[in-house]
């Protein structure tokens, strides 16, 4: 059962491992090593980490003041290896609700938190959705994935007692479970409808604020959109972030924050180039060139690319500013 462990122990000893490296084996414990072989990815990676430390120890022995990898450092490296091999998943939590009352109607808003597993996710970003939003979302998905969602049921609409704490609590947990089941369905988590459910309302509100010249609240909403989209990106098209990044660049430009505007536009440009989003390319380049001059950045290559693009297009498409393109996005 522990043949794999015995493979590494003699190797460490014959390579003149110091006591710290041997102690690491005991610190990790045999169960942690039982599944490793020299040919497994984790085994090979961990062996490389340990032997790197051994080589460093031997090389540095003659250097005054030098130090080799400590047991703590090796443990940290091993944890990093395990962390990288852990699959990243989306997690959904509905931790709270609130009741909104208007003159003619009232409804419950559910706070939906989107998180990524596999590493510590410090950005707990959330949106609020009504039950009717979930219902519309579900019907859109059924139009596209009726057979795949045969066993995934949206919690039923309650005819009475909608606003009792018990009913709200039960539905909150049921909707949380519903989102987890949707994510577990491969075709759904790769669908544009999936990302739209979490971001479309905020994007539309942000663009409304942007058109009204309220750039600060627009930028705050767009940052929420971007945070969620970044979590969704492994299962969505690489162009998903482009509209939010372009809109953020416009907001920061008008807020006189050129560094942030340049950074947002710079992030948007590679997928625009690669996937042929022509309506964005020239406007992004133009903004980057202008901001680059303002910030003292090298812009010669960007200027050459923009000139070549305008010469090739010779049409109306190349004359729109980025703000015009962004404003038209959600009209």
N, C-alpha and C positions, 0 to 999 in steps of 0.2 A: 504493500500500500504506500510505503514511504520511499520507494526506489528513487523518485524524482528528487527528494530531499538529499539522498545519499549521493546523487550525481553532483550536486553543487558543493557539498561540504568538502570532499577531497580536493576539488578544484580550487577552492578558496585556500586550503591549507598549503597545497603544493605551490600556489602562486604567492606564498608568503603574506597571506592576509594578516592584518593586525587584529588584535583582540576585539576591537570595535566591530569589525565586519562579521566576525564569527558570532559575537553577541547579538547582532541583528537577527540572525536566524532564530535564536532563542526568543528574542523579543517578539518577532512576528508570530512564532509558534508554528508547529508542524501543520495544523489544519489549514493555515493560510497558504502553505506551500504544497499541500497534497495534490492540487490539481495542475501544478506547473510541470512542464517538461522542457528540455532544452530546445525542442522544436516548436513549442507553442509561442504565439506572439507575446503573451504576457511574460512567459518564462524567459524568452530571449531578451526582451526589453529589460527585465529586472536583472538578469545576469549581466547584461551590458552595463547597467548602472553600477552594480557592485564591482565589476572588474575595472570600470573606469576609476572608481574610488581607490582600488588597489594599486593601479598604475600610478595614479596621482600620489599615493602614499610613498611608493618606492622612488618616484622621480623627485619628490620634495624632501626626502629624508636628509639630503645633504645641504638643503637651503636653510640658512638661519631664519628663524621667525616664521617658517612656513607651517601650514597645517593641512591635514588630509580631511576627507569627508568624515564627519562625525556620524555616530549612530543615529542621532536625531535627523541629520541631513539626509541620510539614506532612507530613513522611515518616511520623511517628507517626499522624497523622490518616488518611493514605492506607492504612497497614497496618491500622488499625481498620476502615476501610471494607471492605477485602478480607476481613478476618476475619469481619465480620458477614454477608458474602455467601456465605461458605463453609458448605455444608450440614453440620448436626450429625448425626453418626452414632454408634452404639454400637460399641465395640470390646471384644473379649474376649481375655483372656490367661490361660493356665494356666502360671504360671512355676515352680511347684513341686508336689511330691507328698510324701506321707508314708504309711508303712505302719503300720496299727493292728493290734495283735495281742491277741486275747482267748483264753480257755482253749480254746474249741471252734472258733474261726474267726479269720481275719484278712482284712483288706481294705486297699485303697489309697484314700486321700483326696486329691482333686485341689483345689488352691487355684484358684478362679475369680475373676479380677479383672475388674471392670466399669468401663469408662472411657467418657468422651464425647469425641469429636473436635471440631474446629472452634474450640476455645479450650483454653488450658492447663488441664488438669483436675488440680488439686492434691490432690483427695481420691481416693486410690487405695484403694477399698474392695473387700473380697473376702469370699467365703464358701467353705466346703469342701463338696464333694459326692463321693459314691461313684459307681462305675459304675452300680450298681443304681438310683440316683436319676436318672441320665440315662436309663436304660432305661424307668423308669416315666413319666418326662416325655415321652419319645418316643411311647410307646403312647397316652398321653392325647391328644397332638397328632394322632396318626393317626386316633383316633376322630372328630375334628372336621375334619381337613384331609387326608384320605387322598389325594385326587387332587393337591392342591397340593404335597404332600411326596413325590410319586412318585420324584423324583430326589435327595432328601435322605436319605442313609442314616446310621443310627447305627453307629459302629464296632462290629464284631462282638465278641461275648463270646469270650474266649480260654479254651480248654479246658485248656491247660497253659502253664507258663512265665509265669504272670500277674505274678509278683513279680520277674522279672529286670529289671535296669536298662534293658536295651534295649527290652523289651516295654512297660514303663511309659513310657519316653520316647516311643515310637511312638504309644501310645494318648493320651498327653497332647497331642501335636500334632494327632492326629486329632479329639479331642474339641473342641479349640480351633477347628479348621476347621468342625466340625459346628455349633457355636454361631454362627459367622459366617454359615453358609448359612441357618440358621433365621432369623436376624435379617434377612437379605436377602429373606425371604419375607414380603410385606406382611401377609397375614392372620395370620401367626404372631406377628409383633412387636406387633400390636395385640390379641392374645388375652390374657385374664386368666391363662391357663395359663403364659404366658411370664414374666410378673412373679412369679407364684407360685413358679416354680422357683427363683428367686434369693432369695426372702424368706420363704416360708411356714414353713420349718423354724425360722428364727431368730425369727419372730413367735410361733410356738407356744411355743418355749422361753422367750421373754421374758414371755409371759403366765403361764406356769407359775411363773416366778420372782416375778412381780408378785403372784400369788395367795398365794405363800408369804411375802410381805412382804419379799423381797430386792430392794428398789427400785433400788439402785445398779447391780448387774449387769444387771437388767432394762432400765434406762435405757440402758446401754452397748449392749446388743443391739438395742434399739429404734432407737438412733441409726444403727447399721449398716443396719438395714432402711430407715430414712428416707433415708439417703444413696443407697442403691441405687434406691429408688423415685423419687427426684428425677431420677436419670439416665434412668429409664424413662418418666417422666411424659409427654414429648411424644408417645408412642405408646400411652398408656393413658388410662383414664377420669380426669377431674379429681378424682374422689373417692378415688383410690388412696391418698393420703397420710393420709386422715382417721383410720383406726384407729390407725396408729402415732403420729400427733400427739396423739390423745386419750389414748393409753396413756402417752406421755411426760409429758403434763400431769399425769396422776395420779401418776406416779412423782416428778416434781419437787415436786409439792404435798406429798407425804408425806416427801420429803427436806428439806423446809423451804427450798426454793429458789423463792420465789414469782415472781421475775422470769422465770425460765425456764419455769415452769408457765404463767404468763400468756401468754408469747410463743407457746408451743406451742398453747394453746387458741385464741388469737387467729388463728393461721394456719389452724386447722381449721374455724373458723366460716363463712367465706365459701362454700366448696363445700358445706357442710352446708345453708346457707340456699338456695343456688342450685339444688341438686339434690334437695332435699326429704328429707334423711336425718333424719326426725323423731325417731328414737330418740336421736340425738346432740344435737339443737338445744337443748332445755331444759336438759339437764345441763351442756352447755358454757356456756350463758349464766349458769347459776347459779354455776359455778366462776369465770367471769370477773368476775361482780359481787362475789363474796366476795374474790377476789384483788385486784380493783380498789380496793375499800375499804381493804384492807390496805396497798396500795402507794400510795394517794393518787391514783389515776387517776380521770378522769371516767367515771362509770358510769350516769348518768341514762338515757341512751338504751338501754343494755343492760338496765337494770332495767325500763323501760317495755316493751321487747320481750318480756322474760321474763314480765311480768305479763299482757300480752295473750295470750301463748302458753298460759299456764296457764289463763286464763279460757276460751280456745277449746277446749282439750283436755278439761279437767274429768275426767280419768281417770287410770288407773294409770300410763300411759306417762310422764306429766309428773312423777311423784314419784320416779323412779329417780335416784340420784346418778351422776355420770360414772364413778366407780370401779365401780359395779354394772354399768353398760353395758359397760365395757371388759372386766371379768372374764367376762361372758357371751359375749364375741365369739368365743373359740376353745375353748369348752367342748365 
